[in-house]
Amino acid sequence: MKIIFIWGMLGGLLRLGITDLINYHVFPLATLIINLIGACALLFWNNYLGKRLKLSSMVINSFGTEFIGSFTTFSGRTPIYN
């Protein structure tokens, strides 16, 4: 149970860090980049890397759902557009 919390926390913190690195004013570029990275990472993890490392389906699913899921859906900051 604790691993779910840890994966979710790490995914959210990674998103927050990337959002802070990318400065945007008009278009939410960080959101677009994060969602594209997350979509590609989930496909790569589920279809190649997780099976190549011969991990159990529980580990593959928990990492994909918790880490990559929180990476692509967590919003650390909401920008205010003028």
C-alpha positions in Angstrom: 0.0 0.0 0.0 2.8 2.4 0.8 4.4 1.9 -2.7 1.2 3.3 -4.3 1.6 6.5 -2.2 5.3 6.7 -3.1 4.8 6.3 -6.9 2.0 8.8 -6.9 4.1 11.3 -4.9 7.1 10.9 -7.1 5.1 11.3 -10.3 3.5 14.5 -9.0 6.8 15.9 -7.9 8.3 15.2 -11.2 5.5 17.0 -13.0 5.8 20.0 -10.6 9.6 20.2 -11.3 9.1 20.1 -15.1 6.3 22.7 -14.8 8.6 25.0 -12.9 11.4 24.6 -15.4 9.3 25.5 -18.4 8.1 29.2 -18.3 5.0 29.9 -20.3 2.7 32.9 -20.4 0.1 32.4 -23.2 0.1 28.6 -24.0 0.5 25.9 -21.3 3.5 24.4 -23.0 4.6 22.4 -19.9 1.2 20.6 -19.8 1.5 19.7 -23.5 5.1 18.4 -23.1 4.3 16.5 -19.9 1.2 14.8 -21.4 3.1 13.8 -24.6 6.0 12.4 -22.5 3.5 10.5 -20.3 1.7 9.0 -23.2 4.9 7.8 -24.8 6.3 6.6 -21.5 3.2 4.6 -20.6 3.2 2.8 -24.0 6.9 2.1 -23.7 6.6 0.9 -20.1 3.6 -1.4 -20.6 4.5 -2.8 -24.0 8.3 -3.1 -23.8 10.3 -2.3 -20.7 8.1 -3.9 -18.1 8.0 -7.2 -20.0 11.6 -7.0 -21.0 12.6 -6.8 -17.3 10.2 -9.7 -16.6 8.4 -7.9 -13.9 5.0 -9.1 -12.5 1.9 -7.6 -13.9 1.1 -6.0 -10.5 4.4 -4.1 -10.6 3.9 -3.1 -14.3 0.3 -1.9 -13.6 1.1 -0.1 -10.3 4.0 1.8 -11.8 2.1 2.8 -14.9 -1.1 3.7 -13.1 0.5 5.5 -10.1 3.7 7.1 -11.3 2.9 7.9 -14.9 -0.8 8.5 -14.1 0.0 11.1 -11.4 2.7 12.6 -13.7 0.2 13.3 -16.4 -2.8 14.3 -14.3 -1.5 16.1 -11.2 -1.6 19.9 -11.4 0.9 21.5 -9.1 0.2 25.1 -10.1 -2.6 26.8 -11.9 -1.4 29.7 -14.1 -3.4 32.9 -14.2 -3.6 34.3 -17.7 -3.9 38.0 -18.2 
